[in-house]
């Protein structure tokens, strides 16, 4: 099942009940005016392959239950107001090709668990508040084609993977 509610000017929050849509494969609700948090119940959508929640006003942390979505290939949470760190459970998304977190208020270290994601091709992390060093193998041994990190520099590439990003 495909649910596309994008670019409709919707406001309010994503209801907890979204976690009951067990046959959902694609969840597109980008480019609205959604606020509130991403409900933890999203982790119940074990058939999801694609989530596009970008370009809203979502806040709070990324729920650790996101790691339950083992079929996920695409996760775009860009251009929101998400805070906290990327949960280590992100390392469970072994089929992920695109993880987009650019343009939030995320902080802390970039989780080393991203090294497990050898199918990952695209990882935009720029314009957040990450600190510390990038995981050592984040751009090696896999299929990485596009990677950004840092603040205000969307053109960092994998050759800079060993640099600090504060």
Buried (B, 14 or more C-beta within 10 A) or exposed (E): EEEEBBEEEBEEBBEEEBBEBEEBBBBBBBBBEBBBBBBBBBBBBEBBBBBBBBBBEBBBBBBBBBBBBEBBBBBBBBBBBBBEBBBEBBBBBEBBBBBBBBBBEBBBBBBBBBBBBEBBBBBBBBBBBBEEBBBEBBBEEBEBBEBBBBEEEBEBEBEBBEEEBE
